[in-house]
């Protein structure tokens, strides 16, 4: 599966547009994670607990995006993007979306 943030893929042509596909991940921060992050905040720098949580949420959303595109017969996703929103205190959604297409080499 080719996944790009651009509207085209050099060396390939779009032969079929399937449509919008998405993957959604909703994650919450655990009490233990918040305590660990609070300790890291005291010392400054990268808050690895939150970095790991954010990366896991993005990867889950990405994997779901690819799975939906594959299930609809796509072999590429164009204009892939992420969006994230806080749904409630300590609950965040991450959405990965793009346009599922079928491409072939030029």
N, CA, C and O atoms as a Tinker XYZ file with bonds, in Angstrom:
   424  protein
     1  N      0.854000   -1.180000    0.000000    73     2
     2  CA     0.000000    0.000000    0.000000    64     1     3
     3  C      0.893000    1.233000    0.000000    63     2     4     5
     4  O      1.718000    1.415000    0.895000    81     3
     5  N      0.722000    2.069000   -1.004000    73     3     6
     6  CA     1.414000    3.356000   -1.048000    64     5     7
     7  C      0.547000    4.379000   -0.338000    63     6     8     9
     8  O     -0.643000    4.494000   -0.630000    81     7
     9  N      1.129000    5.121000    0.588000    73     7    10
    10  CA     0.396000    6.163000    1.304000    64     9    11
    11  C      1.233000    7.421000    1.223000    63    10    12    13
    12  O      2.383000    7.448000    1.663000    81    11
    13  N      0.642000    8.473000    0.652000    73    11    14
    14  CA     1.362000    9.732000    0.487000    64    13    15
    15  C      0.495000   10.902000    0.954000    63    14    16    17
    16  O     -0.733000   10.818000    0.983000    81    15
    17  N      1.163000   11.986000    1.316000    73    15    18
    18  CA     0.438000   13.193000    1.705000    64    17    19
    19  C      0.190000   14.116000    0.517000    63    18    20    21
    20  O     -0.526000   15.111000    0.636000    81    19
    21  N      0.778000   13.786000   -0.622000    73    19    22
    22  CA     0.588000   14.588000   -1.830000    64    21    23
    23  C     -0.663000   14.126000   -2.585000    63    22    24    25
    24  O     -1.284000   13.121000   -2.240000    81    23
    25  N     -1.009000   14.885000   -3.619000    73    23    26
    26  CA    -2.203000   14.554000   -4.408000    64    25    27
    27  C     -1.910000   13.623000   -5.571000    63    26    28    29
    28  O     -2.822000   13.228000   -6.298000    81    27
    29  N     -0.654000   13.272000   -5.750000    73    27    30
    30  CA    -0.281000   12.322000   -6.789000    64    29    31
    31  C      0.981000   11.587000   -6.366000    63    30    32    33
    32  O      1.624000   11.941000   -5.378000    81    31
    33  N      1.321000   10.562000   -7.128000    73    31    34
    34  CA     2.521000    9.773000   -6.852000    64    33    35
    35  C      3.356000    9.775000   -8.124000    63    34    36    37
    36  O      2.947000    9.192000   -9.129000    81    35
    37  N      4.516000   10.417000   -8.099000    73    35    38
    38  CA     5.349000   10.441000   -9.300000    64    37    39
    39  C      5.624000    9.026000   -9.813000    63    38    40    41
    40  O      5.974000    8.128000   -9.048000    81    39
    41  N      5.457000    8.851000  -11.132000    73    39    42
    42  CA     5.688000    7.545000  -11.736000    64    41    43
    43  C      4.459000    6.652000  -11.768000    63    42    44    45
    44  O      4.517000    5.545000  -12.305000    81    43
    45  N      3.346000    7.110000  -11.205000    73    43    46
    46  CA     2.102000    6.338000  -11.181000    64    45    47
    47  C      0.960000    7.205000  -11.703000    63    46    48    49
    48  O      0.996000    8.433000  -11.619000    81    47
    49  N     -0.041000    6.539000  -12.236000    73    47    50
    50  CA    -1.251000    7.262000  -12.620000    64    49    51
    51  C     -2.447000    6.631000  -11.930000    63    50    52    53
    52  O     -2.505000    5.416000  -11.739000    81    51
    53  N     -3.389000    7.469000  -11.563000    73    51    54
    54  CA    -4.607000    7.005000  -10.905000    64    53    55
    55  C     -5.534000    6.437000  -11.976000    63    54    56    57
    56  O     -5.861000    7.120000  -12.946000    81    55
    57  N     -5.953000    5.199000  -11.798000    73    55    58
    58  CA    -6.882000    4.571000  -12.748000    64    57    59
    59  C     -8.295000    4.439000  -12.170000    63    58    60    61
    60  O     -9.259000    4.220000  -12.904000    81    59
    61  N     -8.400000    4.576000  -10.848000    73    59    62
    62  CA    -9.724000    4.527000  -10.214000    64    61    63
    63  C     -9.666000    5.267000   -8.886000    63    62    64    65
    64  O     -8.764000    5.049000   -8.077000    81    63
    65  N    -10.636000    6.139000   -8.675000    73    63    66
    66  CA   -10.792000    6.804000   -7.380000    64    65    67
    67  C    -11.884000    6.060000   -6.630000    63    66    68    69
    68  O    -13.019000    5.968000   -7.097000    81    67
    69  N    -11.536000    5.534000   -5.470000    73    67    70
    70  CA   -12.499000    4.770000   -4.670000    64    69    71
    71  C    -13.257000    5.689000   -3.726000    63    70    72    73
    72  O    -14.467000    5.544000   -3.552000    81    71
    73  N    -12.550000    6.633000   -3.115000    73    71    74
    74  CA   -13.209000    7.598000   -2.240000    64    73    75
    75  C    -12.489000    7.774000   -0.913000    63    74    76    77
    76  O    -11.401000    7.238000   -0.703000    81    75
    77  N    -13.101000    8.516000   -0.042000    73    75    78
    78  CA   -12.519000    8.839000    1.261000    64    77    79
    79  C    -12.483000    7.592000    2.138000    63    78    80    81
    80  O    -13.453000    6.840000    2.220000    81    79
    81  N    -11.342000    7.395000    2.789000    73    79    82
    82  CA   -11.198000    6.319000    3.773000    64    81    83
    83  C    -10.649000    6.941000    5.051000    63    82    84    85
    84  O    -10.038000    8.009000    5.033000    81    83
    85  N    -10.886000    6.243000    6.163000    73    83    86
    86  CA   -10.447000    6.810000    7.442000    64    85    87
    87  C    -10.142000    5.702000    8.440000    63    86    88    89
    88  O    -10.580000    4.560000    8.301000    81    87
    89  N     -9.383000    6.085000    9.435000    73    87    90
    90  CA    -9.106000    5.223000   10.570000    64    89    91
    91  C     -9.198000    6.082000   11.814000    63    90    92    93
    92  O     -8.639000    7.178000   11.850000    81    91
    93  N     -9.885000    5.611000   12.820000    73    91    94
    94  CA   -10.119000    6.397000   14.032000    64    93    95
    95  C     -9.632000    5.637000   15.257000    63    94    96    97
    96  O     -9.942000    4.459000   15.435000    81    95
    97  N     -8.871000    6.319000   16.093000    73    95    98
    98  CA    -8.390000    5.746000   17.349000    64    97    99
    99  C     -8.751000    6.706000   18.475000    63    98   100   101
   100  O     -8.472000    7.902000   18.391000    81    99
   101  N     -9.360000    6.192000   19.506000    73    99   102
   102  CA    -9.696000    7.003000   20.683000    64   101   103
   103  C     -8.932000    6.429000   21.861000    63   102   104   105
   104  O     -9.068000    5.249000   22.182000    81   103
   105  N     -8.138000    7.253000   22.496000    73   103   106
   106  CA    -7.274000    6.809000   23.595000    64   105   107
   107  C     -7.471000    7.697000   24.805000    63   106   108   109
   108  O     -7.821000    8.872000   24.693000    81   107
   109  N     -7.236000    7.103000   25.965000    73   107   110
   110  CA    -7.264000    7.889000   27.203000    64   109   111
   111  C     -5.925000    7.735000   27.911000    63   110   112   113
   112  O     -5.221000    6.739000   27.743000    81   111
   113  N     -5.603000    8.720000   28.686000    73   111   114
   114  CA    -4.393000    8.663000   29.498000    64   113   115
   115  C     -4.751000    7.984000   30.815000    63   114   116   117
   116  O     -5.755000    8.320000   31.444000    81   115
   117  N     -3.930000    7.036000   31.221000    73   115   118
   118  CA    -4.193000    6.313000   32.463000    64   117   119
   119  C     -3.717000    7.135000   33.657000    63   118   120   121
   120  O     -2.927000    8.066000   33.508000    81   119
   121  N     -4.201000    6.783000   34.822000    73   119   122
   122  CA    -3.761000    7.456000   36.049000    64   121   123
   123  C     -2.254000    7.277000   36.235000    63   122   124   125
   124  O     -1.547000    8.228000   36.568000    81   123
   125  N     -1.773000    6.062000   36.021000    73   123   126
   126  CA    -0.335000    5.800000   36.165000    64   125   127
   127  C      0.460000    6.619000   35.150000    63   126   128   129
   128  O      1.520000    7.158000   35.468000    81   127
   129  N     -0.064000    6.706000   33.923000    73   127   130
   130  CA     0.603000    7.501000   32.897000    64   129   131
   131  C      0.655000    8.966000   33.248000    63   130   132   133
   132  O      1.664000    9.634000   33.020000    81   131
   133  N     -0.448000    9.474000   33.813000    73   131   134
   134  CA    -0.474000   10.885000   34.216000    64   133   135
   135  C      0.509000   11.157000   35.346000    63   134   136   137
   136  O      1.149000   12.208000   35.378000    81   135
   137  N      0.631000   10.215000   36.268000    73   135   138
   138  CA     1.593000   10.386000   37.365000    64   137   139
   139  C      3.019000   10.378000   36.825000    63   138   140   141
   140  O      3.843000   11.212000   37.203000    81   139
   141  N      3.301000    9.424000   35.934000    73   139   142
   142  CA     4.630000    9.357000   35.324000    64   141   143
   143  C      4.952000   10.611000   34.539000    63   142   144   145
   144  O      6.071000   11.118000   34.605000    81   143
   145  N      3.977000   11.116000   33.793000    73   143   146
   146  CA     4.183000   12.339000   33.021000    64   145   147
   147  C      4.395000   13.532000   33.940000    63   146   148   149
   148  O      5.210000   14.405000   33.643000    81   147
   149  N      3.670000   13.579000   35.054000    73   147   150
   150  CA     3.835000   14.679000   36.011000    64   149   151
   151  C      5.258000   14.725000   36.556000    63   150   152   153
   152  O      5.826000   15.800000   36.745000    81   151
   153  N      5.820000   13.562000   36.804000    73   151   154
   154  CA     7.205000   13.499000   37.285000    64   153   155
   155  C      8.152000   13.995000   36.193000    63   154   156   157
   156  O      9.081000   14.750000   36.480000    81   155
   157  N      7.929000   13.583000   34.952000    73   155   158
   158  CA     8.769000   14.036000   33.855000    64   157   159
   159  C      8.648000   15.546000   33.652000    63   158   160   161
   160  O      9.634000   16.207000   33.326000    81   159
   161  N      7.455000   16.090000   33.839000    73   159   162
   162  CA     7.241000   17.525000   33.677000    64   161   163
   163  C      8.100000   18.306000   34.664000    63   162   164   165
   164  O      8.606000   19.378000   34.333000    81   163
   165  N      8.266000   17.780000   35.866000    73   163   166
   166  CA     9.086000   18.462000   36.874000    64   165   167
   167  C     10.520000   18.658000   36.410000    63   166   168   169
   168  O     11.162000   19.648000   36.763000    81   167
   169  N     11.024000   17.716000   35.618000    73   167   170
   170  CA    12.415000   17.783000   35.176000    64   169   171
   171  C     12.564000   18.402000   33.786000    63   170   172   173
   172  O     13.685000   18.656000   33.345000    81   171
   173  N     11.466000   18.645000   33.098000    73   171   174
   174  CA    11.518000   19.258000   31.772000    64   173   175
   175  C     11.888000   18.262000   30.691000    63   174   176   177
   176  O     12.186000   17.100000   30.968000    81   175
   177  N     11.862000   18.738000   29.453000    73   175   178
   178  CA    12.239000   17.897000   28.324000    64   177   179
   179  C     11.063000   17.140000   27.742000    63   178   180   181
   180  O      9.901000   17.466000   27.984000    81   179
   181  N     11.396000   16.122000   26.969000    73   179   182
   182  CA    10.389000   15.312000   26.296000    64   181   183
   183  C      9.599000   14.492000   27.314000    63   182   184   185
   184  O     10.175000   13.818000   28.167000    81   183
   185  N      8.283000   14.559000   27.211000    73   183   186
   186  CA     7.411000   13.783000   28.098000    64   185   187
   187  C      7.148000   12.448000   27.390000    63   186   188   189
   188  O      6.176000   12.308000   26.648000    81   187
   189  N      8.019000   11.486000   27.630000    73   187   190
   190  CA     8.000000   10.234000   26.873000    64   189   191
   191  C      6.703000    9.446000   27.044000    63   190   192   193
   192  O      6.286000    8.740000   26.126000    81   191
   193  N      6.069000    9.558000   28.192000    73   191   194
   194  CA     4.802000    8.840000   28.407000    64   193   195
   195  C      3.757000    9.326000   27.410000    63   194   196   197
   196  O      3.043000    8.520000   26.814000    81   195
   197  N      3.665000   10.628000   27.229000    73   195   198
   198  CA     2.689000   11.184000   26.291000    64   197   199
   199  C      3.132000   10.986000   24.842000    63   198   200   201
   200  O      2.297000   10.782000   23.961000    81   199
   201  N      4.427000   11.043000   24.594000    73   199   202
   202  CA     4.933000   10.800000   23.239000    64   201   203
   203  C      4.565000    9.398000   22.786000    63   202   204   205
   204  O      4.104000    9.205000   21.661000    81   203
   205  N      4.768000    8.427000   23.655000    73   203   206
   206  CA     4.433000    7.033000   23.337000    64   205   207
   207  C      2.935000    6.876000   23.094000    63   206   208   209
   208  O      2.524000    6.196000   22.153000    81   207
   209  N      2.121000    7.502000   23.940000    73   207   210
   210  CA     0.672000    7.430000   23.791000    64   209   211
   211  C      0.237000    8.050000   22.464000    63   210   212   213
   212  O     -0.587000    7.476000   21.752000    81   211
   213  N      0.783000    9.211000   22.133000    73   211   214
   214  CA     0.419000    9.884000   20.887000    64   213   215
   215  C      0.833000    9.052000   19.681000    63   214   216   217
   216  O      0.067000    8.912000   18.728000    81   215
   217  N      2.040000    8.501000   19.720000    73   215   218
   218  CA     2.510000    7.691000   18.596000    64   217   219
   219  C      1.665000    6.429000   18.430000    63   218   220   221
   220  O      1.367000    6.033000   17.304000    81   219
   221  N      1.281000    5.805000   19.517000    73   219   222
   222  CA     0.447000    4.601000   19.445000    64   221   223
   223  C     -0.930000    4.941000   18.853000    63   222   224   225
   224  O     -1.454000    4.192000   18.028000    81   223
   225  N     -1.503000    6.053000   19.270000    73   223   226
   226  CA    -2.812000    6.459000   18.742000    64   225   227
   227  C     -2.721000    6.747000   17.245000    63   226   228   229
   228  O     -3.603000    6.350000   16.483000    81   227
   229  N     -1.656000    7.436000   16.818000    73   227   230
   230  CA    -1.482000    7.720000   15.388000    64   229   231
   231  C     -1.272000    6.434000   14.592000    63   230   232   233
   232  O     -1.843000    6.271000   13.514000    81   231
   233  N     -0.460000    5.524000   15.116000    73   231   234
   234  CA    -0.200000    4.274000   14.400000    64   233   235
   235  C     -1.464000    3.431000   14.286000    63   234   236   237
   236  O     -1.719000    2.830000   13.243000    81   235
   237  N     -2.259000    3.384000   15.357000    73   235   238
   238  CA    -3.524000    2.640000   15.312000    64   237   239
   239  C     -4.451000    3.233000   14.253000    63   238   240   241
   240  O     -5.045000    2.497000   13.465000    81   239
   241  N     -4.576000    4.555000   14.232000    73   239   242
   242  CA    -5.438000    5.222000   13.250000    64   241   243
   243  C     -4.933000    4.952000   11.836000    63   242   244   245
   244  O     -5.726000    4.690000   10.931000    81   243
   245  N     -3.607000    5.015000   11.642000    73   243   246
   246  CA    -3.014000    4.754000   10.335000    64   245   247
   247  C     -3.295000    3.323000    9.888000    63   246   248   249
   248  O     -3.687000    3.095000    8.744000    81   247
   249  N     -3.097000    2.370000   10.776000    73   247   250
   250  CA    -3.336000    0.959000   10.443000    64   249   251
   251  C     -4.795000    0.719000   10.052000    63   250   252   253
   252  O     -5.071000   -0.033000    9.117000    81   251
   253  N     -5.721000    1.351000   10.758000    73   251   254
   254  CA    -7.145000    1.219000   10.433000    64   253   255
   255  C     -7.455000    1.868000    9.088000    63   254   256   257
   256  O     -8.272000    1.349000    8.327000    81   255
   257  N     -6.815000    2.989000    8.789000    73   255   258
   258  CA    -6.973000    3.661000    7.495000    64   257   259
   259  C     -6.547000    2.727000    6.364000    63   258   260   261
   260  O     -7.289000    2.533000    5.401000    81   259
   261  N     -5.376000    2.162000    6.482000    73   259   262
   262  CA    -4.854000    1.250000    5.453000    64   261   263
   263  C     -5.760000    0.033000    5.298000    63   262   264   265
   264  O     -6.045000   -0.390000    4.177000    81   263
   265  N     -6.211000   -0.526000    6.406000    73   263   266
   266  CA    -7.095000   -1.695000    6.350000    64   265   267
   267  C     -8.395000   -1.371000    5.617000    63   266   268   269
   268  O     -8.877000   -2.178000    4.822000    81   267
   269  N     -8.965000   -0.190000    5.881000    73   267   270
   270  CA   -10.208000    0.172000    5.199000    64   269   271
   271  C     -9.963000    0.351000    3.699000    63   270   272   273
   272  O    -10.777000   -0.077000    2.881000    81   271
   273  N     -8.855000    0.975000    3.342000    73   271   274
   274  CA    -8.539000    1.169000    1.920000    64   273   275
   275  C     -8.345000   -0.178000    1.225000    63   274   276   277
   276  O     -8.861000   -0.397000    0.129000    81   275
   277  N     -7.606000   -1.070000    1.862000    73   275   278
   278  CA    -7.384000   -2.398000    1.271000    64   277   279
   279  C     -8.694000   -3.166000    1.116000    63   278   280   281
   280  O     -8.902000   -3.846000    0.111000    81   279
   281  N     -9.570000   -3.061000    2.101000    73   279   282
   282  CA   -10.841000   -3.787000    2.033000    64   281   283
   283  C    -11.738000   -3.265000    0.911000    63   282   284   285
   284  O    -12.644000   -3.964000    0.458000    81   283
   285  N    -11.481000   -2.035000    0.467000    73   283   286
   286  CA   -12.269000   -1.451000   -0.626000    64   285   287
   287  C    -11.571000   -1.594000   -1.977000    63   286   288   289
   288  O    -12.048000   -1.077000   -2.987000    81   287
   289  N    -10.431000   -2.304000   -1.990000    73   287   290
   290  CA    -9.753000   -2.594000   -3.248000    64   289   291
   291  C     -8.696000   -1.598000   -3.676000    63   290   292   293
   292  O     -8.225000   -1.654000   -4.812000    81   291
   293  N     -8.317000   -0.697000   -2.805000    73   291   294
   294  CA    -7.305000    0.312000   -3.144000    64   293   295
   295  C     -5.900000   -0.266000   -3.003000    63   294   296   297
   296  O     -5.672000   -1.205000   -2.239000    81   295
   297  N     -4.967000    0.309000   -3.750000    73   295   298
   298  CA    -3.562000   -0.025000   -3.550000    64   297   299
   299  C     -2.732000    1.214000   -3.202000    63   298   300   301
   300  O     -1.506000    1.150000   -3.106000    81   299
   301  N     -3.436000    2.356000   -3.012000    73   299   302
   302  CA    -2.754000    3.588000   -2.609000    64   301   303
   303  C     -3.744000    4.520000   -1.920000    63   302   304   305
   304  O     -4.957000    4.428000   -2.107000    81   303
   305  N     -3.186000    5.412000   -1.124000    73   303   306
   306  CA    -3.982000    6.459000   -0.477000    64   305   307
   307  C     -3.288000    7.782000   -0.759000    63   306   308   309
   308  O     -2.101000    7.948000   -0.476000    81   307
   309  N     -4.046000    8.723000   -1.322000    73   307   310
   310  CA    -3.524000   10.048000   -1.612000    64   309   311
   311  C     -4.009000   11.050000   -0.578000    63   310   312   313
   312  O     -5.042000   10.851000    0.061000    81   311
   313  N     -3.252000   12.127000   -0.420000    73   311   314
   314  CA    -3.625000   13.256000    0.446000    64   313   315
   315  C     -3.921000   12.809000    1.879000    63   314   316   317
   316  O     -4.858000   13.300000    2.508000    81   315
   317  N     -3.118000   11.878000    2.389000    73   315   318
   318  CA    -3.320000   11.370000    3.741000    64   317   319
   319  C     -3.042000   12.476000    4.760000    63   318   320   321
   320  O     -2.072000   13.222000    4.632000    81   319
   321  N     -3.896000   12.569000    5.762000    73   319   322
   322  CA    -3.768000   13.575000    6.817000    64   321   323
   323  C     -4.140000   12.967000    8.163000    63   322   324   325
   324  O     -4.809000   11.937000    8.238000    81   323
   325  N     -3.688000   13.633000    9.226000    73   323   326
   326  CA    -4.097000   13.313000   10.592000    64   325   327
   327  C     -4.869000   14.495000   11.154000    63   326   328   329
   328  O     -4.622000   15.644000   10.789000    81   327
   329  N     -5.797000   14.202000   12.037000    73   327   330
   330  CA    -6.493000   15.222000   12.811000    64   329   331
   331  C     -6.658000   14.658000   14.208000    63   330   332   333
   332  O     -6.847000   13.453000   14.373000    81   331
   333  N     -6.590000   15.510000   15.209000    73   331   334
   334  CA    -6.744000   15.052000   16.596000    64   333   335
   335  C     -7.584000   16.057000   17.370000    63   334   336   337
   336  O     -7.464000   17.268000   17.181000    81   335
   337  N     -8.420000   15.543000   18.229000    73   335   338
   338  CA    -9.273000   16.376000   19.079000    64   337   339
   339  C     -9.385000   15.758000   20.455000    63   338   340   341
   340  O     -9.356000   14.536000   20.602000    81   339
   341  N     -9.511000   16.597000   21.454000    73   339   342
   342  CA    -9.773000   16.097000   22.793000    64   341   343
   343  C    -11.281000   15.994000   22.948000    63   342   344   345
   344  O    -11.994000   16.992000   22.839000    81   343
   345  N    -11.763000   14.783000   23.203000    73   343   346
   346  CA   -13.195000   14.539000   23.301000    64   345   347
   347  C    -13.716000   14.829000   24.706000    63   346   348   349
   348  O    -14.845000   15.291000   24.871000    81   347
   349  N    -12.902000   14.560000   25.703000    73   347   350
   350  CA   -13.238000   14.781000   27.108000    64   349   351
   351  C    -11.904000   14.889000   27.837000    63   350   352   353
   352  O    -10.845000   14.696000   27.239000    81   351
   353  N    -11.958000   15.191000   29.106000    73   351   354
   354  CA   -10.717000   15.273000   29.882000    64   353   355
   355  C     -9.978000   13.946000   29.783000    63   354   356   357
   356  O    -10.510000   12.895000   30.140000    81   355
   357  N     -8.757000   14.009000   29.300000    73   355   358
   358  CA    -7.866000   12.837000   29.191000    64   357   359
   359  C     -8.290000   11.829000   28.123000    63   358   360   361
   360  O     -7.806000   10.697000   28.126000    81   359
   361  N     -9.195000   12.221000   27.201000    73   359   362
   362  CA    -9.615000   11.332000   26.116000    64   361   363
   363  C     -9.403000   12.064000   24.789000    63   362   364   365
   364  O     -9.967000   13.133000   24.553000    81   363
   365  N     -8.585000   11.468000   23.937000    73   363   366
   366  CA    -8.242000   12.087000   22.660000    64   365   367
   367  C     -8.569000   11.149000   21.511000    63   366   368   369
   368  O     -8.342000    9.942000   21.592000    81   367
   369  N     -9.105000   11.722000   20.442000    73   367   370
   370  CA    -9.330000   10.949000   19.227000    64   369   371
   371  C     -8.285000   11.368000   18.203000    63   370   372   373
   372  O     -7.932000   12.543000   18.100000    81   371
   373  N     -7.801000   10.397000   17.453000    73   371   374
   374  CA    -6.901000   10.664000   16.342000    64   373   375
   375  C     -7.544000   10.059000   15.101000    63   374   376   377
   376  O     -7.887000    8.877000   15.074000    81   375
   377  N     -7.702000   10.887000   14.082000    73   375   378
   378  CA    -8.304000   10.465000   12.829000    64   377   379
   379  C     -7.248000   10.537000   11.738000    63   378   380   381
   380  O     -6.594000   11.566000   11.570000    81   379
   381  N     -7.079000    9.456000   11.001000    73   379   382
   382  CA    -6.240000    9.432000    9.807000    64   381   383
   383  C     -7.192000    9.297000    8.626000    63   382   384   385
   384  O     -8.083000    8.447000    8.643000    81   383
   385  N     -7.015000   10.125000    7.601000    73   383   386
   386  CA    -7.922000   10.057000    6.463000    64   385   387
   387  C     -7.200000   10.402000    5.169000    63   386   388   389
   388  O     -6.132000   11.013000    5.175000    81   387
   389  N     -7.796000   10.003000    4.082000    73   387   390
   390  CA    -7.236000   10.273000    2.773000    64   389   391
   391  C     -8.159000    9.737000    1.697000    63   390   392   393
   392  O     -9.277000    9.304000    1.976000    81   391
   393  N     -7.676000    9.773000    0.459000    73   391   394
   394  CA    -8.454000    9.307000   -0.680000    64   393   395
   395  C     -7.884000    7.978000   -1.167000    63   394   396   397
   396  O     -6.727000    7.898000   -1.579000    81   395
   397  N     -8.701000    6.954000   -1.113000    73   395   398
   398  CA    -8.298000    5.631000   -1.585000    64   397   399
   399  C     -8.391000    5.597000   -3.106000    63   398   400   401
   400  O     -9.386000    6.020000   -3.694000    81   399
   401  N     -7.337000    5.088000   -3.725000    73   399   402
   402  CA    -7.272000    5.015000   -5.177000    64   401   403
   403  C     -6.616000    3.723000   -5.621000    63   402   404   405
   404  O     -5.979000    3.025000   -4.833000    81   403
   405  N     -6.784000    3.423000   -6.888000    73   403   406
   406  CA    -6.023000    2.358000   -7.531000    64   405   407
   407  C     -5.062000    3.054000   -8.487000    63   406   408   409
   408  O     -5.473000    3.850000   -9.331000    81   407
   409  N     -3.777000    2.742000   -8.341000    73   407   410
   410  CA    -2.753000    3.333000   -9.214000    64   409   411
   411  C     -2.021000    2.234000   -9.957000    63   410   412   413
   412  O     -2.004000    1.076000   -9.540000    81   411
   413  N     -1.422000    2.623000  -11.062000    73   411   414
   414  CA    -0.553000    1.703000  -11.785000    64   413   415
   415  C      0.646000    2.493000  -12.291000    63   414   416   417
   416  O      0.544000    3.697000  -12.526000    81   415
   417  N      1.778000    1.822000  -12.460000    73   415   418
   418  CA     2.963000    2.525000  -12.958000    64   417   419
   419  C      2.706000    3.111000  -14.343000    63   418   420   421
   420  O      1.984000    2.532000  -15.155000    81   419
   421  N      3.309000    4.265000  -14.595000    73   419   422
   422  CA     3.148000    4.899000  -15.919000    64   421   423
   423  C      3.959000    4.179000  -16.960000    63   422   424
   424  O      3.948000    4.568000  -18.128000    81   423
